Amino acid sequence: MTFLLRLSLALTVWLLSCCEKPPAPVLDQQLYIWQRQWTPAHELALRGSHDDFSSLRVLALQAFPGAGWSRARIDPALLKADGRALIAVIRLDGQLKSLDQDDVIAQIQQVLSDWQAQGLAPVGVEIDHDAGNARLPAYGKFLAQLRKTLPDTLRLSITALPAWLDSPALPGLLETVDSSVLQVHAVRDPRQGLFDAKLARRWAERWDRVTERPFYLALPAYGMALLATESGVPVVESEVPIDRGGERQELLADPQQVAGLAASLRSDPLEHLAGLIWFRLPLAGDRRAWSLTTLGAVARGDSLTSRLAVHLQERDGLYDIRLVNQGNLDSPWPQRLTLPVGVCDGVDALAGYTLQQTPGLLTFTRIQEGRLAAGAQRAIGWARCTKIEQGAFNVDP
């Protein structure tokens, strides 16, 4: 091989290596646990989330206007057995007229002491306080004082609002903490929706230019309901049911929209973005949260799909008709489902559907909204027929 040929090949290899795009950084994935009262369902949820999420941000303490302090009733044994990094979250309601620094710090220190006595070793404290922009200077002074009282081994973080981007106090505020968590869901009028992927990306880009320290995005994996009131300002119902009648407008963060934002952050990363924190850990039976299957798939960046099928269980001519979601994406109940049948002498639909019988065909029509979690199944009716063809159903979304 001539010298010029070797030189040409070497130059080609160098040019190709220079033009290659470096691999996107891995975004850390964390979870909020926001239930005030822990139940046995937490054990299964923790086990199912263990492989996909590195750390747990656990609601520990809340302060409400007028009502004072409220502790979350965690299960320390479960958290200790889980073994993941723990951040204790202190929620200071944004409607509090002011922060009594000494009282707040004393309450936080007591929580940390109690956790340590229970065998837990949190690595950080997060303050969740939706302060208005006018109060950010005072909030920054509180955080600076809190930082002085915490051990150097504990990281201090805060949740933050996009509205703070318009405050000249923001850069100084961010210098008082080790990291921030920018909340990009349900930050405006909920009636406008829980999440806007394009707007969230713009907020994240602006935040990245302001901060010199690591930050995270808090992303939604839940829904809520709006209850109408005479004043026109809706009451929000989320993980805790409200004992009140009336029409509910259901809102749900779309997994595919949120997954689109996560994908864009992987392919076109921001300098200071350290990871994503998902709100919230879903428990079995939580109808206003994504299933753990869907949440894990979105966090990993998997392709999302719902695959609805009909499963029949037959005994002595009596068929139990069940709808099954074989995909990894939670799905709305289908609008209509048709099923070819033989001669039937008894049929009925179960809650959520009505049934019409015509010669050789059963038609189930949805009469209320609902979702079928990924991997779950739901009985929609029964029929006593000479035959039902297992694979001949038709689902109309």
C-alpha positions as CSV (number, residue, x, y, z in Angstrom):
1,M,0.0,0.0,0.0
2,T,1.5,3.3,-1.0
3,F,2.1,6.2,1.4
4,L,-0.5,8.4,-0.3
5,L,-3.2,5.6,-0.1
6,R,-2.5,5.0,3.6
7,L,-2.7,8.7,4.2
8,S,-6.0,8.9,2.3
9,L,-7.5,6.1,4.3
10,A,-6.4,7.5,7.6
11,L,-7.9,10.9,6.6
12,T,-11.2,9.3,5.7
13,V,-11.4,7.4,9.0
14,W,-10.6,10.6,10.9
15,L,-13.2,12.6,9.0
16,L,-15.9,9.9,9.7
17,S,-15.0,9.8,13.4
18,C,-15.3,13.6,13.6
19,C,-18.7,13.6,11.9
20,E,-20.2,10.9,14.1
21,K,-22.7,12.2,16.6
22,P,-21.7,11.3,20.1
23,P,-24.1,8.9,21.8
24,A,-26.9,10.6,23.7
25,P,-26.4,10.7,27.5
26,V,-28.6,8.3,29.5
27,L,-31.4,10.1,31.3
28,D,-31.8,9.0,34.9
29,Q,-35.3,7.8,35.6
30,Q,-36.9,8.4,39.0
31,L,-40.3,8.1,40.6
32,Y,-42.5,10.1,42.9
33,I,-44.4,8.2,45.6
34,W,-47.2,10.6,46.5
35,Q,-49.7,8.5,48.4
36,R,-50.3,9.9,51.9
37,Q,-51.4,6.5,53.2
38,W,-49.4,3.5,52.2
39,T,-51.2,0.2,51.5
40,P,-50.2,-3.4,50.7
41,A,-50.4,-2.5,47.0
42,H,-47.1,-0.5,47.4
43,E,-45.1,-3.7,47.8
44,L,-46.1,-5.0,44.3
45,A,-45.7,-1.5,42.7
46,L,-42.2,-1.1,44.2
47,R,-41.1,-4.6,43.0
48,G,-42.5,-3.9,39.5
49,S,-40.8,-0.6,39.2
50,H,-37.4,-1.6,40.5
51,D,-35.6,-2.3,37.2
52,D,-36.6,0.9,35.4
53,F,-36.3,3.7,38.1
54,S,-33.2,4.4,40.0
55,S,-34.5,6.6,42.9
56,L,-37.7,7.2,44.8
57,R,-38.9,10.7,45.8
58,V,-41.2,10.0,48.7
59,L,-43.8,12.4,50.0
60,A,-42.9,12.6,53.7
61,L,-44.5,15.8,55.1
62,Q,-47.0,18.4,54.1
63,A,-48.0,21.8,55.5
64,F,-51.4,23.2,54.7
65,P,-52.9,26.6,55.4
66,G,-54.9,26.5,58.5
67,A,-54.6,22.7,58.9
68,G,-50.9,22.6,59.9
69,W,-48.6,19.7,59.4
70,S,-49.5,16.2,58.1
71,R,-47.1,13.2,57.9
72,A,-47.4,10.7,55.2
73,R,-47.7,7.2,56.6
74,I,-45.0,5.4,54.8
75,D,-43.9,1.8,55.1
76,P,-40.3,2.0,56.2
77,A,-39.8,-1.7,56.0
78,L,-40.8,-1.8,52.3
79,L,-38.5,1.2,51.5
80,K,-35.6,-0.4,53.4
81,A,-36.0,-3.7,51.6
82,D,-36.3,-1.9,48.2
83,G,-32.9,-0.5,48.6
84,R,-33.1,2.4,46.1
85,A,-31.9,5.9,46.8
86,L,-34.5,7.9,48.8
87,I,-35.3,11.6,48.7
88,A,-37.7,12.9,51.3
89,V,-40.2,15.4,49.8
90,I,-41.5,18.2,52.0
91,R,-44.6,19.8,50.5
92,L,-45.2,23.4,51.6
93,D,-48.6,24.5,50.1
94,G,-48.3,27.5,47.9
95,Q,-51.2,29.1,49.6
96,L,-49.3,29.4,52.9
97,K,-49.1,33.2,53.7
98,S,-45.5,32.9,54.9
99,L,-42.9,30.3,55.9
100,D,-42.0,30.1,59.5
101,Q,-38.3,29.2,58.9
102,D,-37.6,27.9,62.3
103,D,-40.7,25.7,62.5
104,V,-40.3,24.4,58.9
105,I,-36.6,23.5,59.5
106,A,-37.5,21.8,62.9
107,Q,-40.2,19.7,61.2
108,I,-37.8,18.6,58.4
109,Q,-35.1,17.7,60.9
110,Q,-37.6,15.7,62.9
111,V,-38.7,13.8,59.8
112,L,-35.1,13.0,58.9
113,S,-34.4,11.9,62.4
114,D,-37.5,9.6,62.4
115,W,-36.6,8.1,59.1
116,Q,-33.1,7.3,60.3
117,A,-34.5,5.7,63.4
118,Q,-36.6,3.5,61.2
119,G,-33.5,2.3,59.3
120,L,-33.8,4.6,56.3
121,A,-30.9,6.7,54.9
122,P,-32.2,9.4,52.6
123,V,-29.7,10.9,50.2
124,G,-31.6,14.1,49.8
125,V,-34.4,16.5,50.7
126,E,-36.7,18.0,48.2
127,I,-38.8,21.1,49.0
128,D,-42.0,21.3,47.0
129,H,-43.3,24.9,47.3
130,D,-45.2,26.7,44.6
131,A,-44.3,30.1,45.6
132,G,-45.4,33.1,43.5
133,N,-42.7,35.1,41.8
134,A,-42.9,38.0,44.2
135,R,-42.0,35.6,47.1
136,L,-39.0,34.0,45.4
137,P,-36.4,36.3,47.2
138,A,-37.8,35.3,50.6
139,Y,-37.9,31.7,49.5
140,G,-34.3,31.8,48.5
141,K,-33.3,33.1,51.9
142,F,-35.2,30.2,53.5
143,L,-33.5,27.6,51.3
144,A,-30.1,29.1,52.1
145,Q,-30.8,28.8,55.8
146,L,-32.1,25.3,55.4
147,R,-29.0,24.3,53.5
148,K,-26.8,25.4,56.4
149,T,-28.8,23.1,58.8
150,L,-28.6,20.0,56.6
151,P,-25.6,17.6,56.6
152,D,-23.2,18.0,53.7
153,T,-24.1,14.4,52.7
154,L,-27.7,15.4,52.0
155,R,-28.5,16.9,48.6
156,L,-31.1,19.7,48.6
157,S,-33.4,20.1,45.7
158,I,-36.6,22.0,44.9
159,T,-39.5,21.6,42.6
160,A,-39.9,24.6,40.3
161,L,-42.5,26.3,38.1
162,P,-42.1,27.5,34.5
163,A,-43.5,30.9,35.7
164,W,-40.3,31.5,37.6
165,L,-38.5,31.9,34.4
166,D,-39.8,35.5,34.3
167,S,-38.3,36.3,37.7
168,P,-34.9,38.0,38.1
169,A,-34.6,36.2,41.4
170,L,-34.4,32.8,39.7
171,P,-30.6,32.5,39.1
172,G,-29.9,33.4,42.8
173,L,-32.5,30.9,44.0
174,L,-31.0,28.1,42.0
175,E,-27.6,28.8,43.5
176,T,-28.9,27.8,46.9
177,V,-29.8,24.2,45.9
178,D,-27.9,21.3,44.4
179,S,-30.5,20.6,41.8
180,S,-34.0,21.6,40.7
181,V,-37.1,19.7,39.3
182,L,-39.0,21.7,36.7
183,Q,-42.6,20.7,36.8
184,V,-44.0,20.8,33.2
185,H,-47.5,19.3,33.9
186,A,-50.7,20.8,35.3
187,V,-48.9,24.2,35.7
188,R,-51.6,26.3,34.0
189,D,-55.4,26.1,34.0
190,P,-56.1,22.3,34.2
191,R,-59.0,22.9,31.8
192,Q,-56.4,23.5,29.1
193,G,-55.0,20.0,29.6
194,L,-52.4,18.4,31.8
195,F,-49.5,18.5,29.4
196,D,-48.2,20.2,26.2
197,A,-45.1,18.5,24.8
198,K,-43.9,21.5,22.7
199,L,-44.4,23.9,25.5
200,A,-42.6,21.6,27.9
201,R,-39.6,21.4,25.6
202,R,-39.5,25.2,25.3
203,W,-39.6,25.6,29.1
204,A,-36.9,23.0,29.5
205,E,-34.6,24.7,27.0
206,R,-35.1,28.1,28.8
207,W,-34.4,26.5,32.2
208,D,-31.2,24.9,30.8
209,R,-30.0,28.3,29.8
210,V,-30.7,29.8,33.3
211,T,-29.3,27.1,35.6
212,E,-25.7,26.0,36.0
213,R,-26.6,23.0,38.0
214,P,-28.3,19.7,37.2
215,F,-32.0,19.8,36.8
216,Y,-34.8,17.2,36.2
217,L,-38.1,17.3,34.5
218,A,-41.2,16.2,36.4
219,L,-43.4,14.4,33.8
220,P,-47.0,13.3,34.2
221,A,-48.1,9.6,34.3
222,Y,-51.6,10.3,35.7
223,G,-55.0,11.8,35.1
224,M,-57.5,13.9,37.1
225,A,-61.1,14.9,37.1
226,L,-62.6,18.4,37.2
227,L,-65.8,18.8,39.1
228,A,-67.9,21.8,38.2
229,T,-68.8,24.4,40.8
230,E,-71.1,27.4,40.9
231,S,-68.1,29.8,41.0
232,G,-66.9,28.4,37.7
233,V,-63.5,27.4,39.3
234,P,-63.4,23.5,39.1
235,V,-62.5,21.3,42.0
236,V,-59.7,18.9,41.1
237,E,-60.0,15.2,42.0
238,S,-57.0,13.0,41.5
239,E,-55.6,10.1,43.5
240,V,-57.9,10.9,46.5
241,P,-61.7,10.5,45.7
242,I,-63.9,13.4,46.6
243,D,-67.3,12.5,48.2
244,R,-69.3,14.7,46.0
245,G,-71.8,14.2,43.2
246,G,-72.0,15.9,39.8
247,E,-70.4,15.6,36.4
248,R,-66.7,14.9,36.2
249,Q,-64.5,15.9,33.3
250,E,-61.7,13.4,33.0
251,L,-58.3,14.5,31.9
252,L,-55.3,12.2,31.2
253,A,-51.8,12.8,30.2
254,D,-51.3,11.0,26.8
255,P,-48.5,8.5,27.1
256,Q,-47.5,8.9,23.5
257,Q,-47.2,12.7,23.7
258,V,-45.1,12.4,26.9
259,A,-43.0,9.6,25.2
260,G,-42.4,12.0,22.3
261,L,-40.9,14.6,24.6
262,A,-38.7,12.0,26.3
263,A,-37.5,10.8,22.9
264,S,-36.6,14.3,21.8
265,L,-34.7,14.9,25.0
266,R,-32.7,11.7,24.3
267,S,-31.9,12.6,20.6
268,D,-31.3,16.3,21.2
269,P,-30.2,16.5,24.9
270,L,-29.9,19.6,27.0
271,E,-26.6,20.4,28.8
272,H,-27.8,20.4,32.4
273,L,-30.7,18.0,32.1
274,A,-29.9,15.0,34.4
275,G,-33.0,13.0,34.1
276,L,-36.8,12.6,34.3
277,I,-39.0,12.1,37.4
278,W,-42.4,10.5,36.9
279,F,-45.4,11.5,38.8
280,R,-46.5,9.1,40.2
281,L,-45.9,5.5,41.2
282,P,-49.1,3.7,40.1
283,L,-50.8,1.3,42.5
284,A,-53.1,-1.6,41.5
285,G,-56.6,-0.1,41.1
286,D,-55.4,3.5,40.6
287,R,-57.7,4.4,37.8
288,R,-56.2,7.8,37.3
289,A,-52.6,6.7,36.7
290,W,-50.9,4.9,33.9
291,S,-50.3,1.3,34.5
292,L,-46.8,0.3,35.6
293,T,-46.4,-1.5,32.3
294,T,-47.1,1.6,30.3
295,L,-45.0,3.8,32.6
296,G,-42.0,1.5,32.3
297,A,-42.3,1.3,28.5
298,V,-42.4,5.1,28.2
299,A,-39.4,5.5,30.6
300,R,-37.4,2.9,28.6
301,G,-38.3,4.5,25.2
302,D,-40.1,1.3,24.0
303,S,-42.5,1.5,21.0
304,L,-46.0,1.8,22.4
305,T,-49.0,-0.2,21.2
306,S,-52.4,-1.4,22.4
307,R,-53.5,-4.8,21.2
308,L,-57.1,-5.5,22.1
309,A,-58.4,-9.0,21.8
310,V,-61.4,-11.0,23.0
311,H,-60.9,-13.9,25.4
312,L,-63.6,-16.5,25.8
313,Q,-64.0,-18.9,28.7
314,E,-66.6,-21.6,27.9
315,R,-68.3,-24.0,30.2
316,D,-71.3,-26.1,29.2
317,G,-72.2,-23.6,26.4
318,L,-71.9,-20.6,28.7
319,Y,-69.3,-18.1,27.5
320,D,-67.7,-15.5,29.6
321,I,-66.6,-12.7,27.2
322,R,-63.6,-10.7,28.3
323,L,-61.7,-7.9,26.6
324,V,-57.9,-8.2,26.9
325,N,-55.1,-5.6,26.3
326,Q,-52.1,-7.6,25.1
327,G,-50.0,-4.5,24.4
328,N,-47.9,-2.2,26.5
329,L,-50.1,0.9,26.2
330,D,-53.2,1.5,28.3
331,S,-56.2,1.7,26.0
332,P,-59.7,3.3,26.2
333,W,-62.5,0.9,26.2
334,P,-63.4,0.3,22.6
335,Q,-66.5,2.1,21.3
336,R,-67.9,-1.1,19.7
337,L,-67.1,-4.8,19.6
338,T,-68.8,-7.3,17.4
339,L,-68.7,-11.1,17.8
340,P,-70.0,-13.7,15.3
341,V,-72.0,-16.4,17.1
342,G,-74.2,-19.4,16.5
343,V,-77.7,-19.7,18.0
344,C,-77.9,-18.0,21.5
345,D,-80.7,-18.5,24.0
346,G,-79.3,-16.0,26.6
347,V,-77.0,-13.0,26.4
348,D,-76.2,-9.9,28.4
349,A,-73.7,-7.1,28.7
350,L,-71.9,-6.0,31.9
351,A,-71.4,-2.5,33.4
352,G,-70.1,0.0,30.8
353,Y,-71.6,-1.7,27.7
354,T,-75.0,-2.4,26.2
355,L,-75.7,-5.4,24.0
356,Q,-77.6,-5.8,20.7
357,Q,-78.3,-9.3,19.3
358,T,-79.0,-9.9,15.7
359,P,-78.9,-13.2,13.8
360,G,-75.4,-14.6,14.0
361,L,-73.9,-11.5,15.7
362,L,-73.5,-9.8,19.1
363,T,-72.7,-6.1,19.2
364,F,-71.4,-4.6,22.4
365,T,-71.6,-0.7,22.5
366,R,-69.8,1.4,25.1
367,I,-72.1,3.6,27.2
368,Q,-69.5,5.0,29.6
369,E,-65.8,5.9,29.5
370,G,-63.1,3.7,30.9
371,R,-59.6,2.4,30.3
372,L,-58.1,-1.0,30.1
373,A,-54.6,-1.2,31.5
374,A,-51.8,-2.8,29.5
375,G,-51.8,-6.5,30.3
376,A,-55.2,-6.4,32.0
377,Q,-58.5,-7.9,31.1
378,R,-62.2,-7.0,31.8
379,A,-65.4,-8.9,31.5
380,I,-67.9,-7.2,29.2
381,G,-70.6,-9.7,29.0
382,W,-71.8,-13.3,28.8
383,A,-73.6,-15.5,26.3
384,R,-75.1,-19.0,26.1
385,C,-74.7,-20.0,22.5
386,T,-74.1,-23.0,20.4
387,K,-70.8,-21.5,19.3
388,I,-68.7,-18.4,19.3
389,E,-65.7,-18.0,17.0
390,Q,-62.7,-17.1,19.2
391,G,-60.7,-15.2,16.6
392,A,-63.5,-13.6,14.5
393,F,-64.2,-10.5,16.7
394,N,-64.0,-7.0,15.4
395,V,-63.0,-4.0,17.7
396,D,-64.0,-0.5,16.7
397,P,-62.0,2.2,18.7
